[in-house]
Amino acid sequence: MATNSYEPIIGEELNYKGVLLPPPFKDAKINPEDNLIEQDINIDPKKLHPLTPEVISRQATINIGTIGHVAHGKSTVVRAISGVKTIRFKNEMVRNITIKLGYANAKIYLCKDPKCPRPECYTSQGSSHVDRFPCEIEGFRGEYELVRHVSFVDCPGHDILMATMLNGAAVMDAALLLIAGNEPCPQPQTSEHLAAVEIMKLKHIIILQNKIDLVKESDALNQYDEIKRFVKGTVADSSPIIPISAQLKYNIDVVCEHIVKQIPIPVRDFTSSPRLIVIRSFDVNKPGESVENLKGGVAGGSILQGVLKVGDEIEVRPGIVTKEKDGTIKCRPIKSKIVSLFAEENSLQYAVPGGLIGVGTKIDPTLTRADRLVGQVLGEVGKLPEVYTELEISYFLLRRLLGVKTDSEKKGKIQKLQKNEVLMINIGSTSTGGKIVAVKADLTKIVLTQPVCTQVGEKLALSRRVDNHWRLIGWGSIVRLSSEQTKHGLGLDMSGASIVPESGLRGDQQYDVTAEAGAAADNTEEDQGDENAGDEDQE
């Protein structure tokens, strides 16, 4: 895989207070309409990197997940750093919990006055804030300048929403592990989420001991020792533990400093054909909108590789999935065109790997509403991986169930995989059911209920149904793929016509196809039906 060299941005003059800095912003051309740096749509991708001023002025280039038990303050921390409330839907507000994946971008700034004390020399603002502004600390005349633009993936902490959390983990570069200071550690989903990010090979974790304003100092110190014991031997063993109060914004500047210093700039691939993993999708049209003002569907996600530009011809795979009477699954890739790119309120001419972006297309919005494209892959026409329904994986099981209290050690122990057992499989942002058709040592063959666009080597998470909830039991990686499984009662036909870009669908097929696609939706989502009810009641 081609990767970019970061040599042009690494030098003594660009390292300040131990921080790798972007090139100077003062020479960049500012757009007078939004006071952000202008982008040139014809720029050579080889000249881009995650700290290019034209990029981080408008788009986040690092994805940071917030993980931890329900009600430990994940969404509140994101709001304290970014100013964005990630709880957006009516049923989320009523219960005051995250149900859908939340998302928010934040810019982190560093004061250029060498005498400006730390951690006050760090501050954060929303994604559309200017890139340079005067230092706000009394007695210092320095200037805050943008050093990082990060995207937060706010995951739900409720136990029955584990599949949603795993989908979010697919795009994370690092994670903030929230632990409430007024509860014993660990809580069930604290350990389950930590295991999940270990599976996803996340190495950069910052632990936040939240709600520190609600406990005595002695209790906070005792819990600090509990946390150290809990993370010993895990990927978070040497992670910093920062006491904070997200509600009072206490020590948020320390969190910003650690994000800048502890989380390295990820190595990104800007030169391969673009590929975006979809984690949200929307119909942005209001009810009663006039026909001439209707907009195409929007896909939200993170680019894994390559650069997407406005005007690019794109393809979404697997696309529209239908099931024939003989059991054959038919996939029709959706082909369309990018009409707009956005990172929150910031319009983009091009989007690079990293933070979450919204891709405005000409796709029929009925295909994108209510997250219908989640788990699909968007990219250049003809360059995406093939679509498969049968996987051969090398897997590893956890010793015992996490995030669930059991009466006995035997009940909590994870049993071996059984032939004909149905598991939930998370590949990228896809959640689908999978039936085991063969098991041998640490290899298993799985037939999926839904086709996926994937490739050999991709990581996946395995969950088993325990007490009517899906529980994480292990992980694996794909060693072989196949779309030929008629002997298992399924087949895959990719010969269906692609969807044309202008209309999103070919006229008379519109309603039949969307209805069939809905019927073929993954049955693992049924468990979350109640939680997702009313997801259209957005503020």
C-alpha positions as CSV (number, residue, x, y, z in Angstrom):
1,M,0.0,0.0,0.0
2,A,1.3,3.4,-0.9
3,T,1.9,5.8,2.0
4,N,2.8,9.4,2.3
5,S,6.2,10.6,3.6
6,Y,5.9,13.2,6.4
7,E,9.5,14.3,6.0
8,P,8.6,17.8,4.7
9,I,6.7,18.7,7.9
10,I,9.2,17.3,10.4
11,G,12.0,19.6,11.4
12,E,13.3,21.5,14.4
13,E,11.4,24.7,13.5
14,L,8.1,22.7,13.5
15,N,8.6,21.1,16.9
16,Y,7.5,23.4,19.7
17,K,7.1,22.5,23.3
18,G,7.6,18.8,22.3
19,V,4.7,19.0,19.8
20,L,4.8,18.2,16.0
21,L,3.3,21.3,14.4
22,P,1.7,22.0,11.1
23,P,3.5,24.3,8.6
24,P,2.8,28.1,9.3
25,F,-0.7,29.3,8.6
26,K,0.2,33.0,8.1
27,D,1.0,32.5,4.3
28,A,-2.3,30.6,3.5
29,K,-5.1,32.1,1.5
30,I,-8.2,32.8,3.6
31,N,-11.7,32.5,2.3
32,P,-13.6,35.7,3.3
33,E,-16.9,33.9,3.6
34,D,-16.0,31.5,6.4
35,N,-12.5,32.7,7.4
36,L,-11.0,29.3,6.8
37,I,-8.2,28.4,4.4
38,E,-9.2,27.9,0.8
39,Q,-8.8,24.5,-0.9
40,D,-7.6,23.9,-4.4
41,I,-9.6,21.0,-6.0
42,N,-6.7,20.3,-8.4
43,I,-4.1,19.8,-5.8
44,D,-1.8,16.8,-6.2
45,P,-2.7,14.2,-3.4
46,K,1.1,13.4,-3.1
47,K,1.5,16.9,-1.6
48,L,-1.0,16.3,1.2
49,H,-0.5,15.0,4.7
50,P,-2.6,15.1,7.9
51,L,-1.1,18.4,9.0
52,T,-1.4,20.3,5.7
53,P,-3.0,23.7,6.7
54,E,-5.5,23.6,3.8
55,V,-6.7,20.2,5.2
56,I,-6.8,20.7,9.0
57,S,-8.4,24.2,8.6
58,R,-11.6,22.5,7.4
59,Q,-11.4,18.7,8.1
60,A,-10.4,16.6,11.1
61,T,-7.6,14.2,10.4
62,I,-7.6,12.0,13.6
63,N,-10.5,10.0,14.8
64,I,-10.8,9.6,18.6
65,G,-13.5,7.3,20.2
66,T,-15.1,7.9,23.6
67,I,-15.7,4.5,25.3
68,G,-16.8,3.3,28.7
69,H,-19.9,2.4,30.7
70,V,-23.3,4.1,30.3
71,A,-23.7,7.5,32.0
72,H,-20.0,7.9,32.8
73,G,-19.8,11.1,30.8
74,K,-18.7,10.3,27.3
75,S,-21.0,12.7,25.5
76,T,-20.4,15.4,28.1
77,V,-16.6,15.2,27.6
78,V,-17.1,15.6,23.8
79,R,-19.3,18.6,24.4
80,A,-16.7,20.1,26.8
81,I,-14.0,19.8,24.2
82,S,-15.9,20.6,21.0
83,G,-18.9,22.5,22.1
84,V,-21.1,20.1,20.2
85,K,-24.0,18.2,21.8
86,T,-23.8,14.7,20.3
87,I,-27.1,13.6,21.7
88,R,-29.4,14.7,18.8
89,F,-32.4,12.5,18.7
90,K,-35.6,12.7,20.6
91,N,-35.5,9.3,22.2
92,E,-31.8,9.9,23.2
93,M,-32.8,13.2,24.9
94,V,-35.7,11.6,26.8
95,R,-33.4,8.9,28.2
96,N,-30.2,11.0,28.3
97,I,-28.2,8.2,26.8
98,T,-26.4,7.8,23.4
99,I,-28.2,5.4,21.1
100,K,-26.8,6.2,17.6
101,L,-23.1,6.9,17.1
102,G,-22.5,10.6,18.0
103,Y,-19.9,12.6,16.2
104,A,-18.3,16.0,16.7
105,N,-15.2,17.8,15.4
106,A,-12.9,20.0,17.5
107,K,-9.9,22.1,16.8
108,I,-7.1,22.1,19.4
109,Y,-4.9,25.2,19.6
110,L,-1.5,25.9,21.2
111,C,-0.3,29.4,22.3
112,K,2.9,30.4,20.6
113,D,4.1,32.5,23.5
114,P,7.0,30.4,25.1
115,K,6.1,31.8,28.5
116,C,2.5,30.9,28.4
117,P,2.1,28.3,31.2
118,R,0.9,24.7,30.5
119,P,-1.7,23.3,30.4
120,E,-3.5,26.7,29.9
121,C,-1.5,27.2,26.7
122,Y,-3.9,24.6,25.1
123,T,-7.5,25.3,24.3
124,S,-10.2,23.9,22.0
125,Q,-12.9,25.3,19.8
126,G,-15.5,24.0,17.4
127,S,-14.7,22.9,13.8
128,S,-15.7,26.1,12.1
129,H,-13.6,28.4,14.4
130,V,-10.8,30.5,12.8
131,D,-7.3,29.0,12.8
132,R,-5.5,31.8,14.6
133,F,-6.7,34.1,17.4
134,P,-5.1,36.1,20.3
135,C,-4.2,34.2,23.6
136,E,-7.0,34.7,26.2
137,I,-4.7,34.3,29.2
138,E,-4.2,37.6,31.0
139,G,-0.6,39.0,30.8
140,F,0.3,37.0,27.6
141,R,0.4,38.4,24.1
142,G,0.9,35.3,22.2
143,E,-1.4,33.9,19.6
144,Y,-3.3,30.6,19.6
145,E,-2.6,28.6,16.4
146,L,-4.3,25.4,15.3
147,V,-2.2,22.3,15.9
148,R,-4.7,19.4,15.6
149,H,-8.2,18.9,14.2
150,V,-9.8,15.8,15.7
151,S,-13.1,14.0,15.1
152,F,-14.8,12.4,18.1
153,V,-16.8,9.2,17.6
154,D,-19.2,9.1,20.6
155,C,-20.1,5.5,21.3
156,P,-23.1,4.3,23.3
157,G,-22.3,2.7,26.6
158,H,-25.5,0.7,27.1
159,D,-25.0,-3.1,27.0
160,I,-27.5,-3.8,24.3
161,L,-25.9,-1.3,21.9
162,M,-22.5,-3.1,21.8
163,A,-22.9,-3.6,18.0
164,T,-23.1,0.1,17.5
165,M,-20.0,0.6,19.6
166,L,-18.1,-2.0,17.6
167,N,-19.1,-0.2,14.3
168,G,-17.7,3.0,15.7
169,A,-14.4,1.3,16.8
170,A,-13.8,0.5,13.1
171,V,-12.8,4.1,12.3
172,M,-10.9,5.0,15.5
173,D,-7.2,6.0,15.7
174,A,-7.3,6.4,19.5
175,A,-9.8,6.3,22.4
176,L,-10.7,8.2,25.5
177,L,-11.8,5.7,28.2
178,L,-14.3,7.3,30.6
179,I,-14.5,6.0,34.1
180,A,-16.9,7.7,36.6
181,G,-15.1,8.6,39.8
182,N,-18.2,8.0,41.9
183,E,-18.7,4.3,41.0
184,P,-16.5,1.2,41.6
185,C,-14.2,0.3,38.7
186,P,-14.6,-1.6,36.5
187,Q,-18.3,-1.4,35.5
188,P,-19.5,-4.0,33.0
189,Q,-19.2,-2.1,29.8
190,T,-15.9,-0.5,30.9
191,S,-14.2,-3.9,30.6
192,E,-16.2,-4.9,27.5
193,H,-15.3,-1.7,25.6
194,L,-11.7,-2.0,26.6
195,A,-11.6,-5.5,25.2
196,A,-13.2,-4.3,22.0
197,V,-10.6,-1.6,21.3
198,E,-7.9,-4.2,22.0
199,I,-9.5,-6.3,19.3
200,M,-9.4,-3.4,16.9
201,K,-5.7,-3.0,17.7
202,L,-6.0,0.5,19.2
203,K,-2.7,1.3,21.0
204,H,-3.3,4.9,22.0
205,I,-5.7,5.3,24.9
206,I,-6.2,8.1,27.4
207,I,-8.1,7.3,30.6
208,L,-10.3,10.0,32.0
209,Q,-11.4,9.7,35.7
210,N,-14.6,11.8,35.4
211,K,-17.0,13.3,37.9
212,I,-14.1,14.1,40.2
213,D,-16.1,17.0,41.6
214,L,-18.5,14.5,43.2
215,V,-16.0,12.6,45.4
216,K,-13.6,13.2,48.2
217,E,-9.9,13.3,47.4
218,S,-9.2,10.1,49.3
219,D,-11.9,8.2,47.4
220,A,-10.5,9.5,44.1
221,L,-7.1,8.3,45.0
222,N,-8.4,4.9,46.0
223,Q,-10.2,4.6,42.6
224,Y,-7.0,5.7,40.9
225,D,-5.4,2.5,42.3
226,E,-8.5,0.5,41.2
227,I,-8.1,1.8,37.7
228,K,-4.3,0.9,37.6
229,R,-5.1,-2.6,38.7
230,F,-7.9,-2.9,36.1
231,V,-5.8,-1.9,33.1
232,K,-2.7,-3.8,34.2
233,G,-1.7,-6.2,31.4
234,T,-4.0,-4.5,28.8
235,V,-3.3,-2.2,26.0
236,A,-4.1,0.7,28.4
237,D,-1.5,-0.5,30.9
238,S,0.8,2.6,30.5
239,S,-2.0,5.1,29.6
240,P,-2.2,8.4,31.4
241,I,-5.0,8.8,33.9
242,I,-6.4,12.3,34.0
243,P,-8.9,13.4,36.8
244,I,-11.5,15.6,35.2
245,S,-15.0,17.1,35.6
246,A,-16.5,17.2,32.1
247,Q,-19.6,19.1,33.5
248,L,-17.4,21.9,35.0
249,K,-14.8,21.7,32.3
250,Y,-12.1,21.0,34.9
251,N,-8.8,19.8,33.4
252,I,-10.2,19.8,29.8
253,D,-7.1,21.8,28.8
254,V,-5.0,18.9,30.2
255,V,-7.0,16.5,28.0
256,C,-6.2,18.7,25.0
257,E,-2.5,18.6,25.8
258,H,-2.5,14.8,26.1
259,I,-4.4,14.4,22.8
260,V,-1.7,16.5,21.1
261,K,1.3,14.9,22.8
262,Q,0.2,11.3,23.4
263,I,-1.7,10.5,20.1
264,P,0.7,10.4,17.2
265,I,-0.3,11.6,13.7
266,P,-1.6,8.4,11.9
267,V,0.2,7.4,8.8
268,R,-2.3,7.9,6.0
269,D,-2.5,6.7,2.4
270,F,-3.5,9.6,0.1
271,T,-2.5,8.1,-3.3
272,S,-4.5,4.9,-3.6
273,S,-8.1,4.8,-5.0
274,P,-10.4,6.3,-2.4
275,R,-12.5,4.2,-0.1
276,L,-14.9,5.4,2.6
277,I,-16.5,3.3,5.3
278,V,-20.1,4.4,5.9
279,I,-21.1,4.7,9.6
280,R,-24.2,7.0,9.2
281,S,-26.5,7.9,6.3
282,F,-29.2,10.5,6.0
283,D,-32.1,11.9,4.0
284,V,-31.5,15.7,4.6
285,N,-34.8,16.7,3.0
286,K,-37.5,18.1,5.3
287,P,-41.1,16.8,5.0
288,G,-43.1,18.7,2.4
289,E,-40.0,19.8,0.5
290,S,-40.8,21.0,-3.0
291,V,-39.6,18.7,-5.8
292,E,-37.1,21.2,-7.3
293,N,-35.4,21.6,-3.9
294,L,-35.0,17.9,-3.2
295,K,-31.4,16.9,-2.4
296,G,-29.7,13.5,-2.9
297,G,-28.8,11.2,-0.1
298,V,-25.9,11.8,2.3
299,A,-23.4,9.2,3.5
300,G,-21.3,9.9,6.6
301,G,-18.1,8.1,7.4
302,S,-14.4,8.1,7.5
303,I,-12.1,7.7,4.4
304,L,-9.7,4.8,4.9
305,Q,-7.5,5.6,1.9
306,G,-7.3,8.0,-1.0
307,V,-8.8,11.4,-1.6
308,L,-12.5,12.1,-2.6
309,K,-13.2,15.3,-4.6
310,V,-16.4,17.1,-5.5
311,G,-17.5,15.8,-9.0
312,D,-16.0,12.3,-8.6
313,E,-18.0,9.4,-9.9
314,I,-18.5,6.9,-7.1
315,E,-19.9,3.5,-6.3
316,V,-21.4,2.1,-3.1
317,R,-21.1,-1.6,-2.4
318,P,-22.8,-4.0,-1.8
319,G,-25.5,-1.5,-2.8
320,I,-29.1,-2.7,-3.0
321,V,-29.5,-6.2,-1.7
322,T,-32.5,-8.3,-2.6
323,K,-33.3,-12.0,-2.1
324,E,-34.8,-14.1,-4.9
325,K,-37.3,-16.9,-4.3
326,D,-34.6,-19.5,-4.8
327,G,-32.6,-18.0,-1.9
328,T,-30.1,-16.3,-4.2
329,I,-29.0,-12.9,-2.9
330,K,-28.7,-10.2,-5.5
331,C,-26.5,-7.2,-5.1
332,R,-26.7,-4.1,-7.3
333,P,-24.0,-1.5,-6.6
334,I,-25.3,2.0,-6.4
335,K,-23.4,4.4,-8.8
336,S,-23.6,8.1,-8.3
337,K,-21.7,11.4,-8.3
338,I,-20.4,13.5,-5.4
339,V,-22.1,16.9,-5.4
340,S,-20.8,18.2,-2.1
341,L,-18.4,17.3,0.7
342,F,-18.8,18.6,4.3
343,A,-17.0,18.3,7.6
344,E,-19.8,19.5,10.0
345,E,-20.5,23.0,8.7
346,N,-17.3,23.3,6.7
347,S,-17.6,22.8,3.0
348,L,-14.8,20.9,1.3
349,Q,-13.4,20.7,-2.2
350,Y,-11.7,17.5,-1.4
351,A,-11.7,15.1,1.6
352,V,-8.7,13.1,3.0
353,P,-8.4,10.0,5.2
354,G,-9.1,10.7,8.8
355,G,-12.0,12.6,10.4
356,L,-15.7,12.0,9.8
357,I,-17.1,13.6,6.7
358,G,-20.5,13.9,4.9
359,V,-20.7,13.0,1.2
360,G,-23.6,14.6,-0.6
361,T,-24.6,12.5,-3.6
362,K,-27.3,12.1,-6.3
363,I,-28.5,8.8,-4.7
364,D,-32.2,8.5,-4.1
365,P,-32.6,9.7,-0.5
366,T,-35.0,6.8,0.3
367,L,-31.9,4.6,0.1
368,T,-29.9,6.6,2.6
369,R,-32.5,7.6,5.2
370,A,-32.3,6.3,8.8
371,D,-28.8,4.8,8.4
372,R,-29.8,2.4,5.6
373,L,-26.3,2.6,4.0
374,V,-24.4,1.8,7.3
375,G,-21.9,-0.9,6.7
376,Q,-21.5,-0.2,3.0
377,V,-18.3,0.9,1.3
378,L,-18.1,4.0,-0.9
379,G,-15.3,4.5,-3.4
380,E,-14.1,4.9,-7.0
381,V,-16.1,3.0,-9.6
382,G,-14.7,-0.4,-10.3
383,K,-11.9,-0.1,-7.6
384,L,-13.7,-1.4,-4.5
385,P,-13.2,-4.9,-3.1
386,E,-15.6,-7.6,-4.2
387,V,-18.7,-8.5,-2.3
388,Y,-18.8,-11.8,-0.4
389,T,-21.2,-13.9,1.7
390,E,-18.9,-16.7,2.9
391,L,-15.8,-16.1,5.1
392,E,-13.1,-18.4,6.3
393,I,-11.5,-16.8,9.4
394,S,-8.8,-17.4,11.9
395,Y,-10.3,-16.6,15.3
396,F,-9.4,-16.2,18.9
397,L,-11.9,-16.4,21.8
398,L,-11.8,-14.5,25.1
399,R,-11.6,-16.6,28.2
400,R,-14.8,-15.4,29.8
401,L,-17.7,-13.1,29.1
402,L,-17.1,-9.4,29.6
403,G,-19.7,-6.9,30.7
404,V,-22.1,-9.4,32.2
405,K,-22.5,-10.6,35.8
406,T,-22.7,-14.4,36.1
407,D,-23.7,-16.7,39.0
408,S,-20.8,-19.0,38.5
409,E,-17.4,-19.2,36.8
410,K,-18.6,-21.9,34.5
411,K,-21.5,-19.8,33.3
412,G,-19.2,-16.9,32.5
413,K,-16.7,-19.1,30.6
414,I,-16.9,-18.8,26.8
415,Q,-17.7,-22.1,25.1
416,K,-16.1,-23.2,21.9
417,L,-17.7,-22.4,18.6
418,Q,-20.3,-24.9,17.5
419,K,-21.4,-25.9,14.0
420,N,-24.7,-24.3,12.9
421,E,-24.4,-21.7,15.6
422,V,-25.4,-18.2,14.7
423,L,-23.1,-15.3,15.7
424,M,-23.1,-11.6,15.1
425,I,-20.2,-10.6,13.0
426,N,-18.8,-7.0,12.9
427,I,-16.6,-6.3,9.9
428,G,-15.7,-2.6,9.5
429,S,-19.0,-0.8,10.2
430,T,-21.1,-3.8,9.1
431,S,-23.1,-5.8,11.7
432,T,-24.5,-9.0,10.2
433,G,-25.6,-12.5,11.3
434,G,-23.3,-15.4,10.4
435,K,-24.0,-19.1,10.6
436,I,-21.0,-21.4,11.3
437,V,-20.8,-24.2,8.7
438,A,-17.4,-25.7,9.7
439,V,-15.0,-25.4,12.6
440,K,-11.4,-26.8,12.7
441,A,-8.9,-25.7,15.4
442,D,-8.6,-21.9,15.2
443,L,-10.3,-21.7,11.8
444,T,-14.0,-21.5,11.0
445,K,-16.1,-21.0,7.9
446,I,-19.1,-18.6,8.3
447,V,-22.0,-18.0,5.9
448,L,-23.3,-14.4,6.3
449,T,-27.0,-13.4,6.3
450,Q,-26.0,-10.3,4.4
451,P,-23.2,-9.8,1.8
452,V,-20.3,-7.6,2.8
453,C,-17.7,-5.6,0.8
454,T,-14.4,-6.7,2.3
455,Q,-11.0,-8.3,1.7
456,V,-8.5,-10.8,3.1
457,G,-6.8,-9.7,6.2
458,E,-9.6,-7.5,7.5
459,K,-10.3,-7.8,11.3
460,L,-13.7,-8.7,12.6
461,A,-15.4,-9.1,16.0
462,L,-17.5,-12.1,17.1
463,S,-20.5,-11.8,19.4
464,R,-22.8,-14.5,20.8
465,R,-26.4,-14.3,22.1
466,V,-26.4,-14.5,25.9
467,D,-29.6,-13.8,27.8
468,N,-31.1,-12.2,24.7
469,H,-28.2,-9.7,24.3
470,W,-25.2,-9.9,21.9
471,R,-22.0,-10.3,23.9
472,L,-18.5,-10.0,22.6
473,I,-16.8,-13.4,22.7
474,G,-13.7,-13.0,20.5
475,W,-12.2,-11.7,17.3
476,G,-10.6,-12.9,14.1
477,S,-9.2,-12.0,10.7
478,I,-10.3,-13.1,7.2
479,V,-8.1,-15.7,5.6
480,R,-10.3,-16.7,2.6
481,L,-13.4,-15.3,0.9
482,S,-16.1,-16.8,-1.3
483,S,-19.4,-15.7,-2.9
484,E,-20.2,-19.3,-4.0
485,Q,-22.3,-21.0,-1.3
486,T,-25.2,-22.6,-3.1
487,K,-24.6,-25.8,-1.1
488,H,-25.4,-23.9,2.1
489,G,-28.7,-22.7,0.6
490,L,-27.4,-19.3,-0.4
491,G,-26.0,-17.8,-3.6
492,L,-24.8,-14.4,-4.7
493,D,-25.6,-12.8,-8.0
494,M,-23.7,-9.6,-8.8
495,S,-25.0,-9.4,-12.3
496,G,-27.8,-7.0,-11.4
497,A,-27.8,-3.6,-13.2
498,S,-26.1,-0.8,-11.3
499,I,-28.2,2.1,-10.2
500,V,-27.9,5.1,-12.5
501,P,-26.5,8.3,-11.0
502,E,-28.9,10.9,-12.3
503,S,-32.1,9.5,-10.7
504,G,-30.6,7.3,-8.0
505,L,-33.0,4.5,-9.3
506,R,-34.5,3.5,-12.6
507,G,-38.0,5.0,-12.3
508,D,-40.5,2.1,-12.0
509,Q,-38.2,0.0,-9.9
510,Q,-37.9,2.5,-7.1
511,Y,-40.5,1.3,-4.6
512,D,-40.2,-2.4,-5.2
513,V,-36.4,-2.4,-4.8
514,T,-36.3,-0.3,-1.6
515,A,-39.0,-2.4,0.0
516,E,-37.0,-5.6,-0.8
517,A,-33.8,-4.1,0.4
518,G,-35.5,-3.2,3.7
519,A,-36.8,-6.8,4.0
520,A,-33.3,-8.1,3.5
521,A,-31.9,-6.0,6.3
522,D,-29.8,-7.7,8.9
523,N,-31.9,-9.5,11.4
524,T,-29.4,-8.7,14.2
525,E,-30.8,-5.1,14.2
526,E,-34.2,-6.4,15.6
527,D,-32.7,-6.4,19.1
528,Q,-32.2,-2.7,18.8
529,G,-35.6,-1.9,17.2
530,D,-37.0,-0.4,20.4
531,E,-33.8,1.7,21.0
532,N,-33.8,3.0,17.5
533,A,-37.5,3.9,17.4
534,G,-38.1,7.5,16.6
535,D,-34.7,8.1,15.2
536,E,-36.2,10.5,12.6
537,D,-37.2,12.9,15.4
538,Q,-34.1,15.0,15.0
539,E,-33.9,18.4,16.5
